[in-house]
């Protein structure tokens, strides 16, 4: 089992590093093509930080371990809201933008409910997977258009990047992208292979391994970026990062995995799906009445996350 642990650790490091360099390279290329920071944050960065989850879930599905694939997505969504937003709000109270209240969070709740129907049903077929991916693409297209319109109406926000930023060369950016594309599948293979070995050696279900070790490990990019943003006073980034990542997890990852190969869903996940919906829905009173996530809200999210982990590990 020691070798399996080594596989998981090395795999998680490769996933985290691969996601980081892929985002850096993609942002560099986007800047070279004069794409605005807001558009990059909504698309490239959100997608890039979700790449570890995608590769881990896809690798698990192709190796015949669908419980790891499903558990990774459900666990990551819970982890993002309960732990990442909770910890980030302890650093500094997180303000919530009007766009998040009007569009992004309601859409996340809606698609969480829709996707949960398929998870309760016990399978996601190729057609549903394709519709998930198309739905994500349509939402991103709408948000990019909305962002560009808002920026045209507020020219003072548009004028690009912070002063002092050094524009990377195209060659450097392409090297980072290539490195990310190599590290991600290698890391996913290590995490999946090691997790399966650990589960078999300890008699722990792949469902629990997927929700805990794999989900938390592949969510490290989101955790790091949100905590750094909060520490630098850019706490508004934390909410967008979490909601964007959960959208990519739910529609992009489950959709892609199911489209590649129909995805069976273990009935044991039903309780976890309810927890995922609860965490998403509980953002409503925080977002709409407080207009910010306070330190007390963060402590409540962390306590709820701890309760879920305790119930999960004791069952």
C-alpha positions as CSV (number, residue, x, y, z in Angstrom):
1,X,0.0,0.0,0.0
2,X,3.0,2.3,0.5
3,X,3.6,2.4,-3.2
4,X,-0.1,3.3,-3.7
5,X,0.3,6.2,-1.3
6,X,3.4,7.4,-3.2
7,X,1.4,7.2,-6.5
8,X,-1.4,9.4,-5.0
9,X,1.0,12.0,-3.6
10,X,3.1,12.3,-6.8
11,X,-0.1,12.3,-8.8
12,X,-1.7,15.1,-6.8
13,X,1.5,17.1,-7.1
14,X,1.5,16.6,-10.8
15,X,-2.2,17.5,-11.1
16,X,-1.7,20.7,-9.1
17,X,1.5,21.7,-11.0
18,X,-0.1,20.8,-14.3
19,X,-3.2,22.9,-13.6
20,X,-1.0,25.8,-12.5
21,X,1.3,25.9,-15.5
22,X,-1.6,25.3,-17.9
23,X,-3.5,28.3,-16.5
24,X,-0.4,30.5,-16.6
25,X,0.4,29.5,-20.2
26,X,-3.2,30.0,-21.4
27,X,-3.5,33.4,-19.7
28,X,-0.3,34.4,-21.4
29,X,-1.6,33.4,-24.8
30,X,-4.9,35.1,-24.1
31,X,-3.2,38.3,-23.2
32,X,-1.1,38.2,-26.3
33,X,-4.4,38.1,-28.2
34,X,-5.7,41.1,-26.2
35,X,-8.5,39.2,-24.3
36,X,-9.7,41.1,-21.3
37,X,-8.9,39.9,-17.7
38,X,-12.5,39.3,-16.9
39,X,-13.1,37.0,-19.9
40,X,-9.9,35.1,-19.1
41,X,-11.0,34.6,-15.5
42,X,-14.4,33.4,-16.5
43,X,-13.1,30.9,-19.1
44,X,-9.4,30.0,-19.1
45,X,-8.7,30.3,-15.3
46,X,-12.0,28.6,-14.2
47,X,-11.5,25.8,-16.7
48,X,-7.8,25.5,-16.0
49,X,-8.3,25.0,-12.2
50,X,-10.9,22.3,-13.0
51,X,-8.5,20.4,-15.2
52,X,-7.2,18.2,-12.4
53,X,-10.8,17.1,-11.6
54,X,-11.5,16.4,-15.3
55,X,-8.4,14.3,-15.8
56,X,-8.9,12.4,-12.6
57,X,-12.5,11.6,-13.3
58,X,-11.9,10.7,-16.9
59,X,-9.0,8.5,-15.9
60,X,-11.1,6.7,-13.3
61,X,-14.0,6.1,-15.8
62,X,-11.6,4.7,-18.4
63,X,-10.1,2.4,-15.8
64,X,-13.5,1.1,-14.9
65,X,-13.9,3.0,-11.6
66,X,-17.0,5.2,-12.1
67,X,-17.4,5.6,-8.3
68,X,-14.1,7.5,-8.2
69,X,-15.2,9.7,-11.1
70,X,-18.6,10.6,-9.6
71,X,-17.2,10.9,-6.0
72,X,-14.5,13.3,-7.3
73,X,-17.1,15.7,-8.7
74,X,-19.5,15.6,-5.8
75,X,-16.7,15.8,-3.2
76,X,-15.0,18.7,-5.1
77,X,-18.3,20.7,-5.2
78,X,-18.8,20.2,-1.4
79,X,-15.1,21.0,-0.7
80,X,-15.2,24.2,-2.8
81,X,-18.1,25.7,-0.9
82,X,-17.6,24.2,2.6
83,X,-13.8,24.4,3.0
84,X,-12.6,26.9,0.4
85,X,-15.2,29.6,0.9
86,X,-15.1,28.9,4.7
87,X,-11.3,29.4,4.9
88,X,-11.2,32.3,2.5
89,X,-13.9,34.2,4.5
90,X,-11.8,33.8,7.7
91,X,-9.0,35.7,6.0
92,X,-11.3,38.6,5.0
93,X,-15.0,39.0,4.6
94,X,-16.0,38.2,1.0
95,X,-18.2,40.7,-0.9
96,X,-20.6,39.3,-3.4
97,X,-21.1,41.0,-6.8
98,X,-24.6,41.7,-8.1
99,X,-23.9,39.5,-11.2
100,X,-23.2,36.6,-8.9
101,X,-26.6,37.1,-7.2
102,X,-28.6,37.6,-10.4
103,X,-27.0,35.1,-12.7
104,X,-24.2,32.8,-11.6
105,X,-25.4,31.4,-8.3
106,X,-29.0,30.9,-9.5
107,X,-27.7,29.0,-12.6
108,X,-25.4,26.9,-10.4
109,X,-28.4,25.9,-8.2
110,X,-30.6,25.2,-11.2
111,X,-28.1,22.9,-12.9
112,X,-27.2,21.2,-9.6
113,X,-30.9,20.3,-9.3
114,X,-31.1,19.1,-12.9
115,X,-27.9,17.0,-12.7
116,X,-29.0,15.6,-9.3
117,X,-32.0,14.1,-11.1
118,X,-29.7,12.1,-13.3
119,X,-27.5,11.1,-10.3
120,X,-30.6,9.9,-8.4
121,X,-31.8,8.1,-11.5
122,X,-28.6,6.0,-11.5
123,X,-26.9,6.8,-14.8
124,X,-25.8,9.6,-17.1
125,X,-25.9,8.5,-20.7
126,X,-24.0,10.0,-23.7
127,X,-26.9,12.2,-24.8
128,X,-27.2,13.8,-21.3
129,X,-23.4,14.2,-21.2
130,X,-23.5,16.0,-24.5
131,X,-26.3,18.3,-23.3
132,X,-24.4,19.1,-20.2
133,X,-21.3,20.2,-22.2
134,X,-23.4,22.2,-24.6
135,X,-25.2,23.9,-21.7
136,X,-21.9,24.9,-20.2
137,X,-20.7,26.3,-23.5
138,X,-23.9,28.3,-24.0
139,X,-23.7,29.7,-20.5
140,X,-20.0,30.7,-21.0
141,X,-20.9,32.3,-24.3
142,X,-23.6,34.3,-22.6
143,X,-21.4,35.4,-19.7
144,X,-18.6,36.5,-22.0
145,X,-20.9,38.6,-24.1
146,X,-22.4,40.1,-20.9
147,X,-18.9,40.8,-19.5
148,X,-17.8,42.5,-22.7
149,X,-20.9,44.7,-22.7
150,X,-20.4,45.7,-19.1
151,X,-16.8,46.5,-19.8
152,X,-17.7,48.7,-22.7
153,X,-20.1,50.5,-20.4
154,X,-17.3,51.0,-17.8
155,X,-14.2,51.9,-19.7
156,X,-12.3,52.7,-16.6
157,X,-12.4,49.0,-15.6
158,X,-11.5,47.8,-19.1
159,X,-8.1,49.2,-19.6
160,X,-6.5,45.9,-19.1
161,X,-3.9,44.6,-16.9
162,X,-2.3,46.0,-13.8
163,X,0.6,48.3,-14.4
164,X,4.0,46.6,-14.1
165,X,2.7,43.3,-15.5
166,X,5.3,41.7,-17.8
167,X,3.7,40.2,-20.9
168,X,5.2,36.7,-21.5
169,X,6.4,35.6,-24.9
170,X,4.2,33.3,-27.0
171,X,7.0,30.7,-26.9
172,X,7.1,30.7,-23.1
173,X,3.3,30.5,-22.9
174,X,3.2,27.5,-25.3
175,X,5.8,25.7,-23.3
176,X,3.7,26.1,-20.1
177,X,0.6,24.9,-21.9
178,X,2.5,21.8,-23.3
179,X,3.9,21.1,-19.8
180,X,0.4,21.3,-18.3
181,X,-1.0,19.0,-20.9
182,X,1.7,16.4,-20.1
183,X,1.5,16.7,-16.3
184,X,-2.3,16.5,-16.0
185,X,-2.8,13.0,-17.5
186,X,0.2,11.6,-15.8
187,X,-0.9,13.0,-12.5
188,X,-4.4,11.7,-13.0
189,X,-3.1,8.2,-13.7
190,X,-1.1,8.2,-10.5
191,X,-4.0,9.4,-8.4
192,X,-6.5,7.0,-9.8
193,X,-4.1,4.0,-9.7
194,X,-3.0,4.7,-6.1
195,X,-6.5,5.5,-4.9
196,X,-7.8,2.2,-6.2
197,X,-5.0,0.4,-4.5
198,X,-5.6,2.1,-1.2
199,X,-9.3,1.4,-1.3
200,X,-8.7,-2.2,-2.0
201,X,-6.0,-2.6,0.7
202,X,-8.0,-0.9,3.5
203,X,-11.4,-2.1,2.4
204,X,-12.7,1.4,1.9
205,X,-15.1,2.0,-0.9
206,X,-14.1,3.9,-4.0
207,X,-16.9,6.3,-3.3
208,X,-15.3,7.4,0.0
209,X,-11.9,7.6,-1.6
210,X,-13.2,9.7,-4.5
211,X,-15.1,12.1,-2.2
212,X,-12.1,12.6,0.2
213,X,-8.6,12.0,-1.1
214,X,-9.3,12.5,-4.9
215,X,-11.7,15.4,-4.5
216,X,-9.7,17.3,-2.0
217,X,-6.4,16.7,-3.9
218,X,-7.8,17.8,-7.2
219,X,-9.4,20.9,-5.6
220,X,-6.0,22.2,-4.4
221,X,-5.7,24.7,-7.3
222,X,-9.0,26.3,-6.3
223,X,-8.0,26.3,-2.6
224,X,-4.6,28.0,-3.3
225,X,-6.0,30.6,-5.7
226,X,-8.9,31.6,-3.4
227,X,-6.7,31.9,-0.3
228,X,-4.1,33.9,-2.2
229,X,-6.8,36.2,-3.7
230,X,-8.3,36.7,-0.2
231,X,-4.9,37.4,1.3
232,X,-4.2,40.1,-1.4
233,X,-7.5,41.8,-0.7
234,X,-9.1,40.4,-3.9
235,X,-11.7,38.4,-2.0
236,X,-14.3,38.9,-4.7
237,X,-12.4,36.5,-6.8
238,X,-13.0,33.7,-4.3
239,X,-16.8,33.4,-4.9
240,X,-16.4,33.6,-8.7
241,X,-13.7,31.0,-8.5
242,X,-15.8,28.6,-6.5
243,X,-19.0,29.0,-8.5
244,X,-17.2,28.8,-11.8
245,X,-15.3,25.7,-10.7
246,X,-18.6,24.0,-9.5
247,X,-20.2,24.8,-12.8
248,X,-17.3,23.2,-14.7
249,X,-17.3,20.2,-12.4
250,X,-21.0,19.6,-12.7
251,X,-21.6,20.2,-16.4
252,X,-18.1,20.0,-17.9
253,X,-16.6,17.1,-16.1
254,X,-19.7,14.9,-15.6
255,X,-20.8,15.7,-19.2
256,X,-17.4,14.9,-20.8
257,X,-16.9,11.7,-18.8
258,X,-20.5,10.5,-19.6
259,X,-20.1,11.4,-23.3
260,X,-16.8,9.4,-23.6
261,X,-18.5,6.4,-21.8
262,X,-22.0,6.2,-20.2
263,X,-21.5,6.8,-16.5
264,X,-23.3,4.6,-14.0
265,X,-24.0,6.2,-10.6
266,X,-23.9,4.1,-7.4
267,X,-27.1,4.4,-5.3
268,X,-24.8,5.0,-2.3
269,X,-24.1,8.5,-3.6
270,X,-27.7,9.7,-3.0
271,X,-26.9,11.0,0.5
272,X,-23.8,12.8,-0.8
273,X,-25.9,14.4,-3.6
274,X,-28.3,15.8,-1.0
275,X,-25.3,17.3,0.9
276,X,-24.0,18.9,-2.4
277,X,-27.4,20.4,-3.0
278,X,-27.6,21.6,0.6
279,X,-24.3,23.4,0.5
280,X,-25.2,25.1,-2.8
281,X,-28.7,26.1,-1.5
282,X,-27.3,27.4,1.8
283,X,-25.4,30.1,0.0
284,X,-28.8,31.8,-0.7
285,X,-29.3,33.4,2.7
286,X,-25.7,34.4,2.9
287,X,-25.5,35.9,-0.5
288,X,-28.9,37.6,-0.7
289,X,-29.2,39.0,2.8
290,X,-25.7,39.7,3.8
291,X,-24.3,40.6,0.4
292,X,-21.0,39.2,1.8
293,X,-19.7,36.1,3.4
294,X,-18.6,37.1,6.9
295,X,-16.2,35.3,9.2
296,X,-19.2,33.9,11.1
297,X,-20.6,32.6,7.8
298,X,-17.3,31.0,7.1
299,X,-17.2,29.3,10.5
300,X,-20.7,27.9,9.9
301,X,-19.6,26.6,6.5
302,X,-16.5,25.0,8.0
303,X,-18.6,23.4,10.8
304,X,-21.0,22.0,8.3
305,X,-18.2,20.6,6.2
306,X,-16.7,19.0,9.3
307,X,-20.0,17.5,10.1
308,X,-20.3,16.0,6.6
309,X,-16.8,14.6,6.7
310,X,-17.5,13.0,10.1
311,X,-20.7,11.4,8.9
312,X,-19.0,10.2,5.7
313,X,-16.0,8.6,7.4
314,X,-18.0,7.0,10.2
315,X,-20.5,5.2,7.9
